[in-house]
Amino acid sequence: MSKRKRFMPDVIKLLSDHVINQIAAGEVIQRPASAVKELMENAVDAGSTKIKLLIKDAGKTLIRVIDNGSGMSDTDARLSFEKHATSKITTANDIFSVTTKGFRGEALASIAAIATVELKTRTAESETGTLVEIEHSKFQRQEICQCEKGTSISVKNLFFNVPARKTFLKSDQVEFRHIMDEFHRIAVAHSGIEFTLFNNDEQLFHLVTGTLKQRIMALFGNTYDQKIVPLTENTNLVSISGFIGKPEYAKRTRGEQYFFVNRRYIKNNYLNHALQSAYTELLAKDSHPSYFVFFEIEPGKIDVNIHPTKTEIKFEDESMVYAILKAAVKRALGQHNVIPPMDFNQETAFEIQPVKSTDVLRQPQIKINPNYNPFAEEAKNNLHNAGFTQPVRNEQQKAEHRNSIQPDIEIPPQVIPMEFAIEIKWHENWGKDYIIAMKDEKLVLINQRLAWEKIFFEEASAALQKNENLPSQKELFPQTIQVSAEDAGIITTLLPELRCLGFDVSDFGKQTFIIYGTPSGVESGVAPAFLESVVENYKNSRESEIKNPGNALLAKNFARKIASKNCKLLSPEEREVLLEKLFSLASPEIAPEGKKVFIELSPDKIESWF
């Protein structure tokens, strides 16, 4: 045994500080947005009243944060880049009473390991500042410089020495969306700080100090003035404040949803469930309300040290916080008439008038119609539901009947192919959801919604691939919508493709768009909801879906939205148009989401059931 030990090579080694910092960078700095978060949080912790963020090439080329905070001495400026160097805590117990954003002392060391960093800083007491330059964790120089009070830190060429990490970065558009997410979180949490954001030398935001509601409106649009109601609750355990969205403005995808604990942004599915459950029976299925909720709680009752990015925390009594939040949301909705009020003091349904002694009492009488036949109306309804109508007496009446049942969708006149006329021998409605038809001696059951979805998807895909515009109809009164800066960027990017689909949308500036026209046959008023759903799906989709030829993501969204508006009980002419368009497609069987559009039943299959 001893001989084996003597000849075994040593395999355990101490890692160098540089490698340690690079590993830490992988945990703390996952993408440019991570660096933005750390630098902006440092600026907030420095007591700044003005913070400026400058971004180039989605942070890959440059991230610069300028603040007017307390600044640092020349010694602190150098020590701030050392591993686990921090001014926020001294002992391990301090972690459980920390009130600042960061405290581990990893951020600057991690950033310096994977980028070129330039720091300029000056305290209020000093006449001159300090310049520090670091590259690849190595100090290049430190010298006296002239600068404003506060700190300016520039991060250049992020991940230049970690090619593997750089390979996993997404497009500039996707990475900038993540930066915007971090900017929003910090800006919402600190409405008392003035923020400015520049992207590629273009100013996107200049947020002046104000109330929380003013900050929300400045970030996400003035329409939020009508979309949210205040939330407040004070208990011995926790104080809750902020705003929650009205149910009618809930979105299909998670939109503006923010939890802050002691001004620190957190993610918490358990609390999200509490808030969502308070909207029971007020929201449509799979809808999510917006919320901006702030919790103030004693630092000793939470643990903020369970995740490297500190976006997850642990409550000492999470179930109690859950109950308080749910009750507070319900009360806020009730106080602002979002929930219909109930008057328990009076119930008019049971009012009984007293009988006077002089009144003459009469036996109640029941009036009946001896000629009423309940089966006559039922028979009439059954005939109508089965597709039978009263006989049309002459050609003029036939023409009037045809004109009254034109489809809602404008479809260019087409000649029905001969093979279609032969294949489809008979068709009929089965309610408003299904069509039954005979095709090639088989019984075919067609899902109407999925059939329209397939048709519109193919038309939209073809228009997008060929860069040709579908027919558009002008709005009698153009509609104006205002969105957040992030959403405005997405809509601006998609404007050419939206025009291909028949949406005539123009950028009016200041995050405002005017809708002049919509696809032919689409009812007025659909465009704003469609644009909102496009933006939300765009935010939550993979880059591969967005870059798909013909923009399959946009085509699917368009088809789903328009198809849902056209499901109804169809006339024979409308059924004929639908079936013609469906079965003239190259592959009509499968809808865009992968579901079957129709099923076929052969006589043998039906016979097997009996």
C-alpha positions in Angstrom: 0.0 0.0 0.0 2.8 2.4 0.9 4.6 1.6 -2.3 1.5 2.5 -4.4 1.2 5.8 -2.5 4.9 6.6 -3.2 4.5 6.3 -7.0 1.0 7.8 -7.4 1.2 11.2 -9.0 -0.4 14.2 -7.2 -3.6 15.2 -9.0 -5.1 17.9 -6.7 -3.8 21.4 -7.3 -4.7 24.8 -6.1 -6.3 26.9 -8.9 -4.7 30.3 -9.7 -6.6 33.4 -8.9 -7.2 34.1 -12.5 -8.9 30.7 -13.1 -10.9 31.1 -9.9 -12.1 34.5 -11.2 -13.1 33.0 -14.5 -15.1 30.3 -12.9 -16.8 32.9 -10.7 -17.5 34.9 -13.8 -19.3 31.9 -15.2 -21.6 31.9 -12.2 -22.1 35.7 -11.8 -21.6 37.0 -15.4 -23.5 34.8 -17.7 -24.2 37.4 -20.4 -23.8 41.2 -20.9 -27.0 41.8 -19.0 -25.4 40.2 -15.9 -22.6 42.7 -16.0 -25.2 45.5 -16.4 -27.0 44.3 -13.3 -23.9 44.1 -11.1 -22.6 47.5 -12.2 -25.9 49.3 -11.8 -26.6 47.8 -8.4 -23.1 49.0 -7.3 -24.1 52.5 -8.5 -27.4 52.3 -6.4 -25.5 51.1 -3.3 -23.1 54.1 -3.7 -26.0 56.4 -2.9 -26.3 57.8 -6.5 -29.1 60.1 -7.5 -28.2 60.0 -11.2 -27.2 56.9 -13.1 -26.3 56.7 -16.8 -26.0 53.4 -18.8 -24.4 53.3 -22.2 -24.5 50.2 -24.3 -22.8 49.3 -27.7 -23.5 46.2 -29.7 -25.7 44.7 -26.9 -23.0 45.1 -24.4 -20.5 42.9 -26.3 -18.4 45.9 -27.3 -19.1 48.3 -24.4 -21.0 48.6 -21.2 -20.5 51.9 -19.3 -22.2 52.9 -16.1 -21.7 56.5 -14.8 -23.0 57.6 -11.4 -22.8 60.5 -9.0 -22.5 58.4 -5.9 -19.9 58.4 -3.1 -17.0 57.4 -5.3 -13.9 55.6 -4.0 -10.4 56.5 -2.7 -7.4 55.3 -4.7 -6.8 52.4 -2.3 -10.5 51.3 -2.5 -10.4 51.6 -6.3 -7.6 49.0 -6.4 -9.0 46.7 -3.8 -12.5 46.6 -5.4 -11.1 44.3 -8.1 -9.8 41.7 -5.6 -11.6 38.5 -4.9 -14.2 38.8 -2.1 -13.3 42.4 -1.4 -16.4 44.3 -0.3 -17.4 47.2 1.9 -20.9 45.7 2.5 -20.2 43.1 5.2 -17.5 42.3 7.8 -18.6 39.1 9.5 -20.7 36.1 8.4 -23.5 37.3 10.6 -23.8 40.5 8.5 -25.2 38.5 5.7 -28.5 38.2 7.6 -28.8 41.9 8.1 -27.6 43.2 4.8 -29.7 45.9 3.1 -27.5 46.6 0.0 -27.8 45.0 -3.4 -24.4 43.2 -3.5 -22.2 42.1 -0.7 -20.1 39.1 -1.9 -17.3 41.1 -3.6 -17.3 38.9 -6.7 -18.7 41.1 -9.4 -15.8 43.4 -10.3 -13.2 40.6 -10.0 -15.3 38.4 -12.2 -15.9 41.0 -14.8 -12.2 42.0 -14.9 -11.3 38.3 -15.6 -13.2 38.3 -18.9 -13.0 41.8 -20.2 -11.0 45.0 -20.4 -12.1 47.3 -17.6 -11.5 51.1 -17.1 -12.5 52.7 -13.8 -12.6 56.4 -13.0 -13.7 57.4 -9.5 -13.6 60.4 -7.1 -14.9 61.1 -3.7 -16.5 64.4 -2.7 -13.6 65.2 -0.4 -10.9 64.7 -3.1 -9.9 67.2 -5.7 -8.6 64.6 -8.1 -9.8 61.1 -9.0 -8.2 57.7 -9.6 -7.9 55.9 -13.0 -7.5 52.1 -12.9 -7.2 49.9 -16.0 -7.3 46.1 -15.9 -7.2 43.5 -18.6 -7.4 39.8 -18.2 -7.3 40.2 -14.4 -4.0 42.0 -14.7 -3.5 45.6 -13.6 -2.3 47.7 -16.5 -2.0 51.0 -14.7 -3.3 53.2 -11.9 -2.9 56.9 -11.8 -4.4 60.2 -10.8 -7.0 61.7 -13.2 -9.6 64.5 -13.5 -13.2 63.3 -13.3 -16.6 64.1 -11.8 -17.6 63.1 -8.3 -18.8 59.5 -8.4 -17.7 56.5 -10.5 -17.5 55.8 -14.2 -16.7 52.2 -15.1 -16.3 50.9 -18.7 -16.4 47.2 -19.6 -15.0 46.6 -23.1 -14.9 43.4 -25.3 -16.7 41.2 -22.8 -15.7 37.5 -23.0 -12.8 38.3 -25.4 -10.6 35.7 -23.7 -13.4 33.1 -23.2 -14.4 32.1 -26.7 -16.7 29.3 -25.5 -18.8 31.7 -23.5 -19.0 34.1 -26.3 -20.2 31.4 -28.7 -23.3 30.9 -26.5 -24.4 34.5 -26.7 -27.5 35.2 -28.8 -28.1 37.9 -31.4 -27.6 41.5 -30.4 -31.4 41.9 -30.3 -31.9 39.1 -27.9 -29.0 40.1 -25.6 -30.2 43.7 -25.6 -33.7 42.5 -24.5 -32.0 40.9 -21.4 -30.2 44.2 -20.7 -33.6 46.0 -20.9 -35.0 43.5 -18.4 -32.3 44.4 -15.9 -32.7 48.1 -16.6 -36.4 47.9 -16.0 -36.0 46.0 -12.7 -33.6 48.5 -11.2 -35.4 51.5 -12.6 -38.8 50.3 -11.2 -37.3 49.6 -7.8 -35.8 53.1 -7.5 -38.1 55.8 -8.8 -36.2 58.3 -6.7 -33.1 57.9 -8.9 -32.8 59.5 -12.3 -31.8 57.0 -15.0 -30.6 57.5 -18.6 -30.1 54.7 -21.1 -28.2 55.0 -24.4 -28.0 52.2 -27.0 -25.5 52.6 -29.8 -25.4 56.4 -29.1 -29.2 56.7 -29.3 -31.0 57.8 -26.1 -33.9 55.4 -25.3 -34.8 56.6 -21.8 -34.4 59.6 -19.6 -36.3 58.8 -16.5 -36.7 61.7 -14.1 -37.4 61.2 -10.4 -41.0 60.8 -9.3 -43.6 58.4 -7.9 -43.7 54.7 -8.5 -46.7 55.1 -10.8 -45.0 57.8 -12.8 -42.0 55.6 -13.2 -44.2 52.7 -14.4 -45.9 54.9 -17.0 -42.5 56.3 -18.2 -41.2 52.8 -18.7 -44.2 50.9 -20.1 -46.5 53.6 -21.5 -49.0 56.2 -20.4 -51.9 53.7 -20.8 -50.8 52.1 -17.5 -52.4 55.0 -15.7 -55.7 53.2 -16.4 -54.5 49.6 -16.2 -53.3 49.4 -12.6 -54.7 49.9 -9.1 -52.7 50.6 -5.9 -51.9 47.8 -3.4 -51.1 48.4 0.2 -51.0 46.2 3.4 -49.2 46.7 6.7 -48.7 43.9 9.2 -46.2 43.1 12.0 -44.4 40.6 9.7 -44.3 42.4 6.3 -45.5 45.6 4.6 -46.7 45.3 1.1 -47.2 48.2 -1.4 -47.2 48.8 -5.2 -49.6 48.3 -8.0 -51.5 45.4 -9.6 -53.1 45.1 -13.0 -56.8 45.2 -13.7 -58.1 41.8 -14.9 -59.3 43.1 -18.3 -55.7 44.1 -19.1 -54.2 40.7 -18.3 -52.0 39.1 -21.0 -51.7 35.6 -22.5 -48.0 35.6 -21.7 -46.2 36.8 -18.6 -45.6 40.5 -19.1 -44.7 43.1 -16.5 -44.5 41.1 -13.3 -42.1 42.4 -10.6 -41.6 41.3 -7.0 -39.2 43.4 -4.8 -38.1 42.5 -1.3 -36.4 45.4 0.4 -36.0 47.0 -3.0 -34.2 43.9 -4.4 -35.8 42.2 -7.4 -36.7 38.5 -6.8 -38.2 35.6 -8.6 -40.7 33.6 -6.6 -43.2 31.1 -8.1 -44.9 30.5 -4.7 -45.7 34.2 -4.3 -46.7 34.5 -8.0 -49.2 31.7 -7.3 -50.6 33.6 -4.3 -51.2 36.7 -6.4 -52.6 34.8 -9.3 -55.0 32.9 -7.1 -56.4 36.2 -5.8 -57.7 36.8 -9.4 -59.7 33.5 -9.4 -62.8 33.8 -11.7 -61.6 37.3 -12.8 -59.1 36.2 -15.5 -59.5 34.4 -18.7 -57.9 31.0 -19.0 -54.1 31.2 -19.2 -54.0 35.0 -18.6 -51.5 36.7 -16.4 -52.0 40.1 -14.7 -49.2 42.7 -14.4 -47.9 43.6 -11.0 -45.3 45.7 -9.3 -45.2 44.5 -5.7 -42.8 45.7 -3.0 -42.3 43.8 0.3 -40.6 45.5 3.2 -39.5 43.0 5.8 -36.8 42.8 8.5 -33.5 41.6 6.9 -33.2 38.9 9.6 -36.4 37.3 8.5 -35.1 36.5 5.0 -32.0 34.8 3.5 -30.6 36.5 0.4 -27.5 34.2 0.2 -29.0 31.2 -1.5 -28.2 32.1 -5.2 -25.1 33.6 -6.9 -27.2 36.3 -8.6 -29.3 36.9 -5.5 -32.6 36.9 -7.4 -33.9 34.1 -5.2 -34.4 34.5 -1.4 -35.9 32.4 1.4 -38.5 33.7 3.8 -38.6 32.7 7.4 -42.4 32.3 7.2 -43.2 32.0 3.6 -46.7 30.6 4.1 -47.7 33.6 6.1 -46.4 36.0 3.5 -48.4 34.0 0.9 -51.6 34.5 2.8 -51.0 38.2 3.5 -50.3 38.9 -0.2 -53.3 37.0 -1.4 -55.6 38.8 1.0 -54.1 42.2 0.1 -54.6 41.7 -3.6 -58.2 40.6 -3.1 -58.9 43.7 -0.9 -57.2 46.0 -3.5 -59.4 44.6 -6.3 -62.5 45.0 -4.2 -61.7 48.5 -3.0 -61.3 49.7 -6.6 -64.5 48.1 -7.9 -62.6 45.5 -9.9 -64.7 42.9 -8.1 -68.4 43.7 -8.2 -69.5 45.0 -4.8 -72.1 43.1 -2.7 -74.6 45.0 -0.5 -75.4 42.8 2.5 -77.5 45.4 4.2 -80.5 45.0 1.9 -81.9 42.2 -0.1 -84.8 43.3 -2.3 -85.7 39.9 -3.5 -87.4 39.1 -0.2 -89.3 42.3 0.4 -92.9 41.5 1.6 -95.6 44.2 1.6 -97.9 44.0 4.8 -101.5 43.1 4.2 -104.1 45.7 5.3 -107.2 44.7 7.2 -109.4 46.3 4.5 -107.8 44.4 1.6 -109.9 41.7 -0.1 -108.1 38.4 -0.3 -108.4 36.6 -3.6 -107.3 33.1 -4.7 -104.3 33.3 -7.1 -105.1 32.7 -10.8 -103.0 31.0 -13.3 -103.4 32.0 -17.0 -102.7 29.4 -19.6 -102.8 29.3 -23.4 -104.8 26.1 -24.4 -103.5 26.3 -28.0 -99.8 26.3 -27.0 -97.8 23.4 -28.5 -94.2 23.1 -27.1 -93.2 20.5 -29.7 -93.9 23.0 -32.6 -91.1 25.3 -31.6 -88.8 22.5 -30.8 -89.3 20.9 -34.2 -88.6 24.2 -35.8 -85.3 24.6 -33.9 -84.2 21.0 -34.7 -84.7 21.7 -38.4 -82.7 24.9 -38.2 -79.9 23.2 -36.3 -79.7 20.4 -38.7 -79.1 22.8 -41.6 -82.7 22.8 -43.1 -84.4 26.1 -43.9 -87.7 27.1 -45.4 -87.9 26.5 -49.2 -86.8 29.5 -51.2 -89.7 30.4 -53.6 -88.1 32.2 -56.5 -84.8 33.3 -58.0 -85.0 36.8 -56.5 -85.3 35.3 -53.0 -82.4 32.9 -53.7 -80.2 35.8 -54.7 -81.1 37.7 -51.6 -80.4 34.6 -49.5 -77.0 34.2 -51.0 -76.1 37.9 -50.4 -77.0 37.7 -46.8 -74.7 34.8 -45.9 -71.4 36.0 -47.4 -68.3 35.0 -45.4 -66.8 37.5 -43.0 -63.4 37.0 -44.7 -62.7 38.5 -48.1 -61.4 35.7 -50.3 -60.4 36.4 -53.9 -62.7 34.6 -56.4 -61.4 31.2 -57.3 -62.6 28.5 -59.5 -63.2 25.3 -57.5 -60.9 22.6 -58.9 -62.6 19.7 -60.7 -61.1 17.2 -58.4 -62.4 19.0 -55.4 -65.9 19.0 -56.8 -65.7 15.3 -57.3 -64.0 14.4 -54.0 -66.3 16.4 -51.7 -69.8 14.9 -52.4 -71.6 16.2 -49.3 -70.9 18.5 -46.4 -72.8 19.7 -43.3 -72.2 21.6 -40.1 -71.9 19.8 -36.8 -72.4 22.8 -34.5 -70.0 25.7 -35.1 -66.9 23.8 -34.3 -66.9 20.9 -36.8 -67.8 20.1 -40.4 -68.8 16.6 -41.6 -68.1 15.8 -45.2 -68.0 12.8 -47.6 -64.7 12.5 -49.5 -63.6 9.5 -51.5 -66.3 7.3 -49.9 -64.9 8.3 -46.4 -66.6 10.2 -43.7 -64.4 13.2 -42.8 -64.7 15.2 -39.5 -63.0 18.6 -39.9 -62.1 20.9 -37.0 -63.2 24.3 -38.3 -60.8 26.4 -36.2 -57.8 24.4 -37.1 -58.8 24.4 -40.8 -58.9 28.2 -40.9 -55.6 28.3 -38.9 -53.9 26.1 -41.5 -55.2 28.2 -44.4 -54.2 31.5 -42.9 -50.8 30.1 -41.8 -50.0 29.0 -45.4 -51.2 32.3 -46.8 -49.1 34.3 -44.3 -46.0 32.1 -44.8 -46.2 32.5 -48.5 -46.6 36.3 -48.2 -43.6 36.6 -45.8 -41.3 34.4 -47.9 -42.1 36.2 -51.1 -42.2 39.6 -49.4 -45.6 40.3 -50.9 -48.4 42.1 -49.1 -51.7 40.5 -48.3 -54.8 42.6 -49.1 -55.4 45.4 -46.6 -58.4 47.5 -45.7 -58.2 51.0 -44.4 -59.4 51.9 -40.9 -62.2 54.5 -40.9 -60.5 56.0 -37.8 -56.8 55.1 -37.5 -55.9 53.6 -34.1 -53.0 54.9 -31.9 -51.2 52.7 -29.5 -48.4 53.5 -27.1 -46.0 50.8 -25.8 -42.9 50.4 -23.7 -39.5 51.2 -25.2 -38.7 47.5 -25.4 -41.9 46.6 -27.2 -41.5 49.6 -29.5 -38.1 48.2 -30.6 -39.7 44.8 -31.4 -42.6 46.3 -33.4 -40.2 48.5 -35.3 -38.2 45.5 -36.2 -41.3 43.6 -37.4 -42.9 46.5 -39.4 -42.0 45.2 -42.9 -43.3 41.7 -42.0 -46.5 43.2 -40.4 -47.1 45.0 -43.7 -46.8 41.7 -45.6 -49.7 40.4 -43.4 -51.9 43.3 -44.3 -51.3 45.5 -41.2 -50.6 49.1 -42.2 -48.7 50.3 -39.2 -46.4 53.4 -39.0 -44.0 54.5 -36.3 -45.1 57.9 -34.9 -42.1 58.3 -32.5 -41.9 58.3 -28.7 -43.0 54.6 -28.5 -46.2 55.4 -30.4 -47.6 53.6 -33.5 -50.6 54.4 -35.7 -52.6 51.6 -37.3 -54.0 52.8 -40.7 -55.1 49.4 -42.0 -55.8 45.8 -41.2 -55.9 42.6 -43.3 -59.0 42.4 -45.5 -61.9 40.8 -43.7 -60.5 41.3 -40.2 -62.8 43.2 -38.0 -61.7 46.7 -36.8 -60.1 46.8 -33.4 -58.2 43.4 -33.7 -54.8 45.0 -34.5 -53.9 46.3 -31.1 -54.5 43.0 -29.4 -52.7 41.2 -32.2 -49.6 43.4 -31.9 -49.6 42.8 -28.2 -49.7 39.1 -28.6 -47.0 39.2 -31.3 -44.7 41.2 -28.9 -45.3 38.8 -26.0 -44.7 35.7 -28.1 -41.6 37.3 -29.6 -40.2 38.0 -26.1 -40.8 34.4 -25.0 -39.6 32.6 -28.1 -36.3 31.0 -29.0 -34.1 32.8 -31.5 -34.4 29.9 -33.9 -38.1 30.4 -34.2 -37.7 34.1 -34.8 -35.1 33.6 -37.6 -37.1 30.8 -39.2 -37.5 31.5 -43.0 -40.9 33.1 -43.5 -41.0 33.9 -39.8 -43.0 30.9 -38.8 -43.5 32.4 -35.3 -45.3 35.5 -36.7 -47.3 33.4 -39.3 -48.5 31.1 -36.5 -49.5 34.0 -34.3 -51.3 35.6 -37.2 -53.2 32.4 -38.2 -54.2 31.6 -34.6 -55.5 35.2 -33.9 -57.5 35.5 -37.2 -58.8 31.9 -37.1 -60.3 32.4 -33.7 -62.4 35.3 -35.0 -64.0 33.2 -37.8 -65.4 30.2 -36.1 -69.2 30.2 -36.4 -72.0 28.2 -37.9 -71.3 28.3 -41.7 -73.6 28.5 -44.6 -73.3 26.0 -47.4 -71.4 28.6 -49.5 -69.0 29.3 -46.6 -68.4 25.6 -46.0 -67.6 25.2 -49.7 -65.1 28.0 -49.7 -63.4 26.6 -46.5 -63.2 23.1 -47.9 -61.9 24.2 -51.3 -59.1 26.3 -49.8 -58.2 23.6 -47.2 -58.0 20.6 -49.6 -56.1 22.6 -52.3 -53.1 22.9 -49.9 -50.2 20.6 -50.4 -50.5 19.1 -46.9 -53.9 20.0 -45.3 -53.8 17.3 -42.6 -51.7 19.0 -39.9 -52.2 22.4 -38.3 -49.2 24.8 -37.6 -49.0 23.6 -34.0 -48.9 19.9 -35.0 -52.6 19.0 -34.3 -54.7 17.1 -36.8 -57.0 19.3 -38.9 -59.4 16.4 -39.8 -59.9 12.7 -39.4 -61.2 10.2 -41.9 -63.4 7.3 -41.2 -63.7 4.5 -43.8 -66.7 2.2 -44.0 -64.5 -0.7 -42.7 -63.6 1.3 -39.7 -67.2 2.3 -38.9 -68.3 -1.4 -39.5 -65.7 -2.5 -36.9 -67.5 -0.5 -34.3 -70.7 -2.5 -34.7 
